Amino acid sequence: MTVAVPGHPYEVTIGPGIIGSANEHLPDLPGATTAFVVSDRAVSDLHHEPLANAIEERGLASVLLLVPSGEEAKSLKGCESLLFHLA
């Protein structure tokens, strides 16, 4: 499905078992060397390994950035923490 952001629409693929075929759905990122995956521990324990494998099949390093579960991660402090790690 297309997310209609004015000036920069983008595609999102959803569906059951999609992580197993993630390599087919990842965008081309010319010049990129690293992909950052943002997740909480519960989700990463279930899904990070196959997603990291798909990312690495595309020739990118996969770096997991863990955030707290729940609403506390959706804050300016949470965003600041992610930006610090990305910098």
N, CA, C and O atoms as a GROMACS GRO file, in nm:
protein
  348
    1MET      N    1   0.084  -0.117   0.000
    1MET     CA    2   0.000   0.000   0.000
    1MET      C    3   0.088   0.123   0.000
    1MET      O    4   0.201   0.120   0.048
    2THR      N    5   0.036   0.230  -0.053
    2THR     CA    6   0.110   0.355  -0.060
    2THR      C    7   0.069   0.446   0.056
    2THR      O    8  -0.049   0.467   0.081
    3VAL      N    9   0.169   0.499   0.126
    3VAL     CA   10   0.146   0.599   0.230
    3VAL      C   11   0.161   0.734   0.162
    3VAL      O   12   0.268   0.769   0.113
    4ALA      N   13   0.052   0.808   0.160
    4ALA     CA   14   0.045   0.933   0.082
    4ALA      C   15   0.097   1.052   0.162
    4ALA      O   16   0.018   1.135   0.208
    5VAL      N   17   0.228   1.060   0.180
    5VAL     CA   18   0.289   1.176   0.244
    5VAL      C   19   0.309   1.281   0.136
    5VAL      O   20   0.374   1.253   0.035
    6PRO      N   21   0.257   1.402   0.154
    6PRO     CA   22   0.271   1.505   0.051
    6PRO      C   23   0.417   1.526   0.012
    6PRO      O   24   0.502   1.553   0.097
    7GLY      N   25   0.445   1.514  -0.116
    7GLY     CA   26   0.579   1.535  -0.167
    7GLY      C   27   0.672   1.416  -0.157
    7GLY      O   28   0.780   1.416  -0.216
    8HIS      N   29   0.632   1.313  -0.082
    8HIS     CA   30   0.720   1.196  -0.067
    8HIS      C   31   0.641   1.071  -0.029
    8HIS      O   32   0.660   1.015   0.078
    9PRO      N   33   0.550   1.028  -0.118
    9PRO     CA   34   0.477   0.904  -0.088
    9PRO      C   35   0.573   0.786  -0.086
    9PRO      O   36   0.675   0.786  -0.156
   10TYR      N   37   0.540   0.684  -0.007
   10TYR     CA   38   0.625   0.565  -0.002
   10TYR      C   39   0.540   0.441   0.014
   10TYR      O   40   0.425   0.447   0.058
   11GLU      N   41   0.599   0.328  -0.021
   11GLU     CA   42   0.529   0.200  -0.018
   11GLU      C   43   0.554   0.129   0.115
   11GLU      O   44   0.665   0.133   0.169
   12VAL      N   45   0.451   0.063   0.165
   12VAL     CA   46   0.460  -0.022   0.283
   12VAL      C   47   0.400  -0.157   0.245
   12VAL      O   48   0.290  -0.163   0.189
   13THR      N   49   0.472  -0.263   0.275
   13THR     CA   50   0.422  -0.397   0.246
   13THR      C   51   0.382  -0.463   0.376
   13THR      O   52   0.462  -0.469   0.470
   14ILE      N   53   0.259  -0.513   0.382
   14ILE     CA   54   0.210  -0.580   0.501
   14ILE      C   55   0.152  -0.715   0.463
   14ILE      O   56   0.108  -0.736   0.350
   15GLY      N   57   0.154  -0.806   0.558
   15GLY     CA   58   0.094  -0.937   0.533
   15GLY      C   59   0.151  -1.042   0.625
   15GLY      O   60   0.257  -1.022   0.685
   16PRO      N   61   0.082  -1.154   0.637
   16PRO     CA   62   0.131  -1.262   0.724
   16PRO      C   63   0.258  -1.323   0.666
   16PRO      O   64   0.268  -1.346   0.545
   17GLY      N   65   0.355  -1.350   0.753
   17GLY     CA   66   0.479  -1.414   0.712
   17GLY      C   67   0.570  -1.328   0.628
   17GLY      O   68   0.662  -1.380   0.565
   18ILE      N   69   0.549  -1.198   0.626
   18ILE     CA   70   0.623  -1.109   0.538
   18ILE      C   71   0.771  -1.103   0.572
   18ILE      O   72   0.853  -1.079   0.483
   19ILE      N   73   0.808  -1.124   0.696
   19ILE     CA   74   0.949  -1.114   0.734
   19ILE      C   75   1.030  -1.224   0.666
   19ILE      O   76   1.147  -1.203   0.634
   20GLY      N   77   0.970  -1.339   0.643
   20GLY     CA   78   1.039  -1.446   0.575
   20GLY      C   79   1.078  -1.412   0.433
   20GLY      O   80   1.171  -1.472   0.378
   21SER      N   81   1.010  -1.317   0.372
   21SER     CA   82   1.043  -1.274   0.236
   21SER      C   83   1.081  -1.126   0.232
   21SER      O   84   1.064  -1.059   0.130
   22ALA      N   85   1.131  -1.076   0.343
   22ALA     CA   86   1.164  -0.933   0.354
   22ALA      C   87   1.261  -0.887   0.248
   22ALA      O   88   1.253  -0.774   0.201
   23ASN      N   89   1.354  -0.973   0.209
   23ASN     CA   90   1.453  -0.935   0.109
   23ASN      C   91   1.388  -0.889  -0.021
   23ASN      O   92   1.441  -0.803  -0.090
   24GLU      N   93   1.273  -0.946  -0.054
   24GLU     CA   94   1.203  -0.910  -0.177
   24GLU      C   95   1.135  -0.773  -0.167
   24GLU      O   96   1.100  -0.714  -0.269
   25HIS      N   97   1.117  -0.722  -0.046
   25HIS     CA   98   1.039  -0.601  -0.026
   25HIS      C   99   1.121  -0.481   0.022
   25HIS      O  100   1.070  -0.370   0.030
   26LEU      N  101   1.248  -0.504   0.052
   26LEU     CA  102   1.331  -0.393   0.098
   26LEU      C  103   1.361  -0.299  -0.018
   26LEU      O  104   1.383  -0.345  -0.130
   27PRO      N  105   1.362  -0.169   0.006
   27PRO     CA  106   1.390  -0.075  -0.103
   27PRO      C  107   1.538  -0.078  -0.143
   27PRO      O  108   1.623  -0.120  -0.065
   28ASP      N  109   1.565  -0.035  -0.265
   28ASP     CA  110   1.704  -0.016  -0.307
   28ASP      C  111   1.757   0.109  -0.238
   28ASP      O  112   1.691   0.213  -0.236
   29LEU      N  113   1.876   0.097  -0.184
   29LEU     CA  114   1.937   0.209  -0.113
   29LEU      C  115   2.080   0.229  -0.165
   29LEU      O  116   2.176   0.190  -0.098
   30PRO      N  117   2.094   0.289  -0.284
   30PRO     CA  118   2.227   0.306  -0.344
   30PRO      C  119   2.323   0.379  -0.250
   30PRO      O  120   2.289   0.484  -0.195
   31GLY      N  121   2.440   0.323  -0.232
   31GLY     CA  122   2.542   0.386  -0.148
   31GLY      C  123   2.530   0.356   0.000
   31GLY      O  124   2.622   0.386   0.076
   32ALA      N  125   2.420   0.297   0.042
   32ALA     CA  126   2.402   0.266   0.184
   32ALA      C  127   2.488   0.147   0.223
   32ALA      O  128   2.508   0.056   0.142
   33THR      N  129   2.537   0.148   0.346
   33THR     CA  130   2.616   0.036   0.397
   33THR      C  131   2.554  -0.027   0.520
   33THR      O  132   2.589  -0.139   0.557
   34THR      N  133   2.462   0.045   0.585
   34THR     CA  134   2.404   0.000   0.711
   34THR      C  135   2.256   0.026   0.713
   34THR      O  136   2.209   0.130   0.665
   35ALA      N  137   2.180  -0.068   0.769
   35ALA     CA  138   2.037  -0.049   0.792
   35ALA      C  139   2.013  -0.059   0.942
   35ALA      O  140   2.060  -0.153   1.007
   36PHE      N  141   1.940   0.036   0.996
   36PHE     CA  142   1.909   0.036   1.138
   36PHE      C  143   1.767  -0.016   1.157
   36PHE      O  144   1.674   0.028   1.090
   37VAL      N  145   1.751  -0.109   1.248
   37VAL     CA  146   1.621  -0.167   1.280
   37VAL      C  147   1.583  -0.120   1.420
   37VAL      O  148   1.656  -0.146   1.516
   38VAL      N  149   1.470  -0.050   1.431
   38VAL     CA  150   1.424   0.001   1.559
   38VAL      C  151   1.312  -0.090   1.608
   38VAL      O  152   1.213  -0.110   1.538
   39SER      N  153   1.329  -0.144   1.728
   39SER     CA  154   1.233  -0.240   1.780
   39SER      C  155   1.241  -0.247   1.932
   39SER      O  156   1.342  -0.207   1.991
   40ASP      N  157   1.135  -0.297   1.994
   40ASP     CA  158   1.146  -0.329   2.136
   40ASP      C  159   1.196  -0.473   2.149
   40ASP      O  160   1.201  -0.547   2.051
   41ARG      N  161   1.233  -0.513   2.268
   41ARG     CA  162   1.293  -0.645   2.292
   41ARG      C  163   1.198  -0.758   2.253
   41ARG      O  164   1.241  -0.855   2.191
   42ALA      N  165   1.070  -0.748   2.289
   42ALA     CA  166   0.976  -0.857   2.261
   42ALA      C  167   0.964  -0.884   2.112
   42ALA      O  168   0.966  -0.999   2.068
   43VAL      N  169   0.953  -0.779   2.033
   43VAL     CA  170   0.940  -0.794   1.888
   43VAL      C  171   1.072  -0.841   1.828
   43VAL      O  172   1.074  -0.927   1.740
   44SER      N  173   1.183  -0.785   1.875
   44SER     CA  174   1.312  -0.824   1.818
   44SER      C  175   1.345  -0.970   1.848
   44SER      O  176   1.404  -1.039   1.765
   45ASP      N  177   1.307  -1.018   1.966
   45ASP     CA  178   1.331  -1.159   1.998
   45ASP      C  179   1.260  -1.251   1.900
   45ASP      O  180   1.309  -1.360   1.870
   46LEU      N  181   1.145  -1.210   1.851
   46LEU     CA  182   1.067  -1.292   1.758
   46LEU      C  183   1.109  -1.275   1.612
   46LEU      O  184   1.106  -1.372   1.536
   47HIS      N  185   1.149  -1.155   1.573
   47HIS     CA  186   1.160  -1.126   1.431
   47HIS      C  187   1.294  -1.070   1.382
   47HIS      O  188   1.316  -1.064   1.261
   48HIS      N  189   1.382  -1.031   1.470
   48HIS     CA  190   1.503  -0.963   1.424
   48HIS      C  191   1.595  -1.053   1.341
   48HIS      O  192   1.648  -1.007   1.239
   49GLU      N  193   1.615  -1.176   1.380
   49GLU     CA  194   1.711  -1.260   1.308
   49GLU      C  195   1.676  -1.276   1.160
   49GLU      O  196   1.762  -1.254   1.075
   50PRO      N  197   1.551  -1.315   1.125
   50PRO     CA  198   1.522  -1.327   0.982
   50PRO      C  199   1.528  -1.192   0.908
   50PRO      O  200   1.566  -1.187   0.791
   51LEU      N  201   1.491  -1.085   0.974
   51LEU     CA  202   1.499  -0.953   0.911
   51LEU      C  203   1.644  -0.913   0.891
   51LEU      O  204   1.680  -0.861   0.785
   52ALA      N  205   1.728  -0.936   0.990
   52ALA     CA  206   1.871  -0.906   0.977
   52ALA      C  207   1.933  -0.987   0.863
   52ALA      O  208   2.015  -0.935   0.788
   53ASN      N  209   1.894  -1.113   0.851
   53ASN     CA  210   1.944  -1.196   0.741
   53ASN      C  211   1.906  -1.138   0.606
   53ASN      O  212   1.988  -1.134   0.514
   54ALA      N  213   1.781  -1.092   0.593
   54ALA     CA  214   1.735  -1.032   0.467
   54ALA      C  215   1.812  -0.905   0.437
   54ALA      O  216   1.849  -0.880   0.322
   55ILE      N  217   1.837  -0.824   0.538
   55ILE     CA  218   1.912  -0.700   0.520
   55ILE      C  219   2.055  -0.731   0.475
   55ILE      O  220   2.108  -0.667   0.384
   56GLU      N  221   2.114  -0.831   0.540
   56GLU     CA  222   2.252  -0.867   0.505
   56GLU      C  223   2.261  -0.929   0.365
   56GLU      O  224   2.363  -0.914   0.298
   57GLU      N  225   2.154  -0.998   0.321
   57GLU     CA  226   2.151  -1.050   0.184
   57GLU      C  227   2.154  -0.937   0.081
   57GLU      O  228   2.197  -0.957  -0.032
   58ARG      N  229   2.110  -0.819   0.121
   58ARG     CA  230   2.113  -0.701   0.032
   58ARG      C  231   2.246  -0.629   0.040
   58ARG      O  232   2.264  -0.524  -0.022
   59GLY      N  233   2.343  -0.686   0.117
   59GLY     CA  234   2.476  -0.627   0.126
   59GLY      C  235   2.489  -0.517   0.229
   59GLY      O  236   2.584  -0.438   0.224
   60LEU      N  237   2.395  -0.510   0.322
   60LEU     CA  238   2.398  -0.407   0.426
   60LEU      C  239   2.426  -0.470   0.562
   60LEU      O  240   2.385  -0.583   0.588
   61ALA      N  241   2.494  -0.397   0.647
   61ALA     CA  242   2.507  -0.438   0.787
   61ALA      C  243   2.375  -0.405   0.856
   61ALA      O  244   2.312  -0.303   0.827
   62SER      N  245   2.333  -0.490   0.948
   62SER     CA  246   2.210  -0.467   1.023
   62SER      C  247   2.246  -0.431   1.167
   62SER      O  248   2.318  -0.504   1.235
   63VAL      N  249   2.194  -0.316   1.213
   63VAL     CA  250   2.218  -0.272   1.350
   63VAL      C  251   2.084  -0.258   1.420
   63VAL      O  252   1.996  -0.184   1.374
   64LEU      N  253   2.068  -0.329   1.529
   64LEU     CA  254   1.944  -0.326   1.607
   64LEU      C  255   1.951  -0.215   1.711
   64LEU      O  256   2.045  -0.211   1.791
   65LEU      N  257   1.854  -0.126   1.711
   65LEU     CA  258   1.841  -0.022   1.812
   65LEU      C  259   1.717  -0.055   1.894
   65LEU      O  260   1.605  -0.047   1.844
   66LEU      N  261   1.738  -0.091   2.020
   66LEU     CA  262   1.625  -0.128   2.106
   66LEU      C  263   1.564  -0.005   2.171
   66LEU      O  264   1.635   0.085   2.215
   67VAL      N  265   1.432  -0.003   2.177
   67VAL     CA  266   1.357   0.101   2.246
   67VAL      C  267   1.270   0.034   2.351
   67VAL      O  268   1.241  -0.085   2.340
   68PRO      N  269   1.228   0.108   2.451
   68PRO     CA  270   1.139   0.049   2.552
   68PRO      C  271   1.006   0.009   2.490
   68PRO      O  272   0.962   0.067   2.391
   69SER      N  273   0.942  -0.089   2.549
   69SER     CA  274   0.809  -0.128   2.505
   69SER      C  275   0.707  -0.024   2.548
   69SER      O  276   0.725   0.044   2.649
   70GLY      N  277   0.602  -0.012   2.471
   70GLY     CA  278   0.491   0.074   2.510
   70GLY      C  279   0.508   0.219   2.471
   70GLY      O  280   0.595   0.255   2.392
   71GLU      N  281   0.424   0.299   2.527
   71GLU     CA  282   0.414   0.440   2.489
   71GLU      C  283   0.534   0.524   2.529
   71GLU      O  284   0.557   0.628   2.468
   72GLU      N  285   0.611   0.482   2.630
   72GLU     CA  286   0.724   0.564   2.673
   72GLU      C  287   0.829   0.582   2.563
   72GLU      O  288   0.904   0.679   2.564
   73ALA      N  289   0.834   0.489   2.470
   73ALA     CA  290   0.930   0.500   2.360
   73ALA      C  291   0.886   0.607   2.261
   73ALA      O  292   0.968   0.657   2.183
   74LYS      N  293   0.760   0.641   2.262
   74LYS     CA  294   0.706   0.739   2.166
   74LYS      C  295   0.706   0.878   2.230
   74LYS      O  296   0.601   0.936   2.257
   75SER      N  297   0.825   0.928   2.254
   75SER     CA  298   0.840   1.057   2.322
   75SER      C  299   0.960   1.129   2.264
   75SER      O  300   1.039   1.072   2.189
   76LEU      N  301   0.975   1.256   2.300
   76LEU     CA  302   1.092   1.331   2.256
   76LEU      C  303   1.219   1.270   2.314
   76LEU      O  304   1.323   1.267   2.248
   77LYS      N  305   1.212   1.222   2.438
   77LYS     CA  306   1.328   1.157   2.500
   77LYS      C  307   1.366   1.031   2.422
   77LYS      O  308   1.484   1.006   2.399
   78GLY      N  309   1.267   0.952   2.382
   78GLY     CA  310   1.293   0.833   2.302
   78GLY      C  311   1.354   0.867   2.168
   78GLY      O  312   1.446   0.801   2.122
   79CYS      N  313   1.302   0.971   2.106
   79CYS     CA  314   1.355   1.018   1.977
   79CYS      C  315   1.498   1.067   1.994
   79CYS      O  316   1.584   1.037   1.911
   80GLU      N  317   1.523   1.141   2.099
   80GLU     CA  318   1.658   1.192   2.127
   80GLU      C  319   1.757   1.075   2.142
   80GLU      O  320   1.869   1.081   2.092
   81SER      N  321   1.716   0.972   2.211
   81SER     CA  322   1.801   0.856   2.231
   81SER      C  323   1.835   0.789   2.098
   81SER      O  324   1.950   0.754   2.073
   82LEU      N  325   1.734   0.773   2.012
   82LEU     CA  326   1.758   0.714   1.879
   82LEU      C  327   1.853   0.801   1.797
   82LEU      O  328   1.945   0.750   1.734
   83LEU      N  329   1.830   0.931   1.796
   83LEU     CA  330   1.917   1.021   1.720
   83LEU      C  331   2.060   1.018   1.771
   83LEU      O  332   2.154   1.027   1.692
   84PHE      N  333   2.078   1.004   1.902
   84PHE     CA  334   2.212   0.995   1.960
   84PHE      C  335   2.282   0.871   1.905
   84PHE      O  336   2.399   0.878   1.865
   85HIS      N  337   2.212   0.757   1.903
   85HIS     CA  338   2.272   0.633   1.854
   85HIS      C  339   2.299   0.639   1.703
   85HIS      O  340   2.398   0.584   1.655
   86LEU      N  341   2.212   0.704   1.630
   86LEU     CA  342   2.232   0.715   1.485
   86LEU      C  343   2.350   0.808   1.452
   86LEU      O  344   2.420   0.788   1.352
   87ALA      N  345   2.372   0.908   1.535
   87ALA     CA  346   2.482   1.003   1.511
   87ALA      C  347   2.614   0.934   1.538
   87ALA      O  348   2.720   0.996   1.524
   0.00000   0.00000   0.00000
